[in-house]
């Protein structure tokens, strides 16, 4: 048997030069074309399901930038709807490669939002930067015992006993400013006109929907006017004491409208929304906040009641407001002569 195996090997070796397919050759390696890259796995995050009866929303902000690493279940973006804010979380960890929408765009449920390259890990350099910044902070220097003893050796100041505050006297305080008023108010230097600026802030979807519902309610329901009682005793006493002096020195009649206008200006400073308006298409989508105050004041003329507008009331005192109202009244009477019977 051994001799037969040797004979078979000898016969195969003798036939190898004549039969090339019996020769063992190394496997050929196909060349890789230039410009080809390795394939990566990607995940497309879509706009999630929102509240019931809501199919779209406004993309308010992205919490991650393109190229940043995001962990699994980490919030990527925030979508604002008419009822709630919806968070878009990453279903898998990876690197953000592309956003398919921009901030303030309207997106619908199921729409492609972001493409994430799966795998990878956060930048090591970012961690090193954080650690290096933390090492820069040094603990606060503890003063020595001698310095503490030196600082404590300073004689303490005499503490005064608390006194009961005296009642305010607004009449005397306001009367101190009256001697400064000149006989002729026209001789005062004219102040430059104030800047009339506006700030426009676009409303979010929820506030826009509330405004639409309030306007709809105003159009369909009956309106209600409320009245508030205010104690005017101090103002009436003040006017009674100083109206004659003010009339002699400035020629201006002191009334109550200047006090009402000045109080309105102070209230608007605390609550700017009172002086705001809604503008824009489809009933308005932008809130306009004004840094100036214009007040219309009712003026009685022989022809009827008119309401001229006093501009830039926020830059006036009570006397200037009274003078502007009087001038408006004169102009109204001149422009609207009485009707002949």
Buried (B, 14 or more C-beta within 10 A) or exposed (E): EEEEEEEEEEEEEEEEEEEEEEEEEEEEEEEEEEEEEEEEEEBEBBBEEBEEEBEBBBBBEBEBEEEBBBEEEEBBBBBBBBBEBBEBBBEBBBBBBEBBBEEEEEBEBEBBBBBBBEEEEEEEEEEEEEEEEEEEEEEEEEEEEEEEEEEEEEEEEEEEEEEEEEEEEEEEEEBEEEEEBEEEBEEEEEEEEEEEEEEEEEBBBBEBBEBBEEEEEEEEEEEEEEEEEEEEEEBEEBBEEBBEBBEEBBEBEBBEBBBBBBEBBEEBEEEEEEBBEBEBEEEBBBBBBBEBBEBEBEBEBEEEEBEBEBBBBBBBEBBBBBBBBBEBBEEBBEEBEEEEE
